[in-house]
Amino acid sequence: MDRSAVSTHQETYQDLLQQVRCFWTALPDKPEETPEGVLCALWATACGEPVSVDRALCAPLPTLDQQSYERLRELLERRKAGVPLAHLTERQTFLGLEMLAGPEALIPRKETEILGRAALEKITSMARERGELIVIDVCTGSGNLALAYAHYEPQARVYASDLLGEAVTLAQRNVEFLGLGGRVAMRLGDLVAPFEDAQFVGRCDFLSCNPPYISSAKLKEMHPEIARHEPEAAFNGGVYGVSVLMKIVRQAPRFLRPGGWLGLEVGHGQGEGIARQLAKNPAYAAVETYADAAGEVRAILAQSTSVAQG
């Protein structure tokens, strides 16, 4: 549809875009959300063709009828009120995959793609050498990392867990949405607890975790869009923000096979310290860090030396 007009309505695309610009606020953790992207994603959603903001600008705008126009106005008002865009479209792109999104789990962020790309490089390399792999992703949320592993590496058999039942339900919907039911299994439980059996202990090739890592003191500083609409359990990392990170660092060696890898996403200011701790830990033989565009470490990979006990 020509973006110079909105069906039979007097308002033009530019008029609506200007309204979005008036309430739009740039969020550092969602750089993909521009005024143009917000409008196009909501426009398509209002017409019954929900799409993520990443893909909205690449697709032609569908034609609005009276009902879809009214729906678009409603969606714009909800976005203005602070409801996350991905909750309105129920879509979010992660590493090129269009996934389902909702308030049940943290919305996948671009920063997590740093860990995702690093992990996939290792997983792909190991698959070439070993063939079929066992990959575990804990704190899986909507399942974005787990599903990316399975999608891009056919030899990965991926298992994922989350403590929140709502998140596991959403992740399972994403498994079905992406047609990966044959190679991805979701489980409910805390970190590696759902994998305490002979199938996994000492046999995991790659174990990843994007944990909650915001310190309790910083929660009040979070943008209301996150604090009011996304599950606190997905970002509250305790007093210092590293309690879950340290827990998985301790637990992972028991599950990793010799030469397997642990992959972590870390928060601002945490990377260097955690990398040093991993380097001193005899359970890990090598530590690699991955930085964002500003040069800050946001992902860490550590290779297992041997299967630890306990």
Number of C-alpha atoms within 10 A of each C-alpha: 11 12 14 11 16 21 18 12 11 9 12 16 18 14 13 17 16 15 15 20 14 11 14 16 13 11 12 9 11 13 11 17 21 18 20 18 20 25 27 26 29 28 27 23 23 25 18 13 13 19 26 30 24 20 16 21 16 10 12 12 18 20 17 21 15 11 10 18 19 13 19 21 15 14 21 24 14 14 22 17 11 18 20 20 27 25 18 22 25 18 23 24 22 21 17 11 14 18 23 26 28 22 20 21 27 21 27 22 17 16 20 19 20 19 26 24 17 17 25 18 13 16 24 19 13 20 17 12 8 11 12 15 21 21 26 31 27 28 28 30 31 29 31 28 30 28 29 21 25 23 17 13 19 14 21 25 18 25 24 31 29 27 20 19 16 18 27 25 20 19 31 21 18 21 25 12 13 16 13 16 16 11 16 24 19 24 22 19 18 14 24 23 14 18 18 11 10 9 11 20 17 20 18 24 27 30 27 26 24 24 26 23 23 22 18 15 12 12 17 10 9 11 11 13 15 17 14 14 17 20 19 16 15 23 20 22 21 17 13 14 22 20 16 19 19 13 11 19 20 15 16 26 27 21 29 28 23 20 19 27 28 27 26 25 25 27 21 11 11 18 20 15 10 18 20 11 12 22 17 13 13 12 21 23 17 17 19 15 18 17 15 11 7 6 8 16 22 23 28 25 25 24 24 26 18 19 20 18 9 7
